[in-house]
Amino acid sequence: MSSDVSDRSENTVEVYDSTTITLHWVIAILVTIRFLIGRTTNFLPRGSLRVDIWSVHVVFGFAFASAVVLEMLWRATRSRRLAPLDRGLIHLTAVAMHRLLDLLLLIMVALGITDVFAHGFPLFNLWHFPKFGGDEFLRSVNALHGFLANIIVAVALLHSVAALFHHHVIKDGVLRRMWPTITGR
């Protein structure tokens, strides 16, 4: 371990601004909730409860889309820039992982919105989105949406394991940079 990492104490680690931290954790929570809804709701019998739970999934999907776009815009324009704690292979891997997550999240936003319109989704059985495309289009978009959800969760879990590895093994303060109890200064 380099001397600059070992000399750093947990109290001297710079943190991201509160907006970046909030958007990061909102996206993480929405990914988790939406994945759980997406993987369990079809076990319910068809009917209004199932439509309502799928409607929550859709509403949270639009919140997710907003948070993803906002987070990327914020990060590109206003977010606090922190120097990497490591400039070697770990840093390059982290950057690649974050860019992969960005790409996957943007594709998920596009697929999710397309899926809503491919279904002509009945939001809480009060309003129907206009339906576009036929049944084959619906099946292919829905399958891609579900497949990408699995990939995002796998990459997000790997991201979480890496953060915990940094926290418990390397002890370099990476997790503290994005921890929500730390207020950005």
Stockholm file with secondary structure:
# STOCKHOLM 1.0

chainA/1-185         MSSDVSDRSENTVEVYDSTTITLHWVIAILVTIRFLIGRTTNFLPRGSLRVDIWSVHVVFGFAFASAVVLEMLWRATRSRRLAPLDRGLIHLTAVAMHRLLDLLLLIMVALGITDVFAHGFPLFNLWHFPKFGGDEFLRSVNALHGFLANIIVAVALLHSVAALFHHHVIKDGVLRRMWPTITGR
#=GR chainA/1-185 SS CCHHHHHCCGGGCCCCCHHHHHHHHHHHHHHHHHHHHHHHGGGSCSSHHHHHHHHHHHHHHHHHHHHHHHHHHHHHHTSCCCCCSCCSHHHHHHHHHHHHHHHHHHHHHHHHHHHHHHHTCEETTTEECCCCSCHHHHHHHHHHHHHHHHHHHHHHHHHHHHHHHIIIIICCSHHHHHCTTSCCC
#=GC SS_cons         CCHHHHHCCGGGCCCCCHHHHHHHHHHHHHHHHHHHHHHHGGGSCSSHHHHHHHHHHHHHHHHHHHHHHHHHHHHHHTSCCCCCSCCSHHHHHHHHHHHHHHHHHHHHHHHHHHHHHHHTCEETTTEECCCCSCHHHHHHHHHHHHHHHHHHHHHHHHHHHHHHHIIIIICCSHHHHHCTTSCCC
//
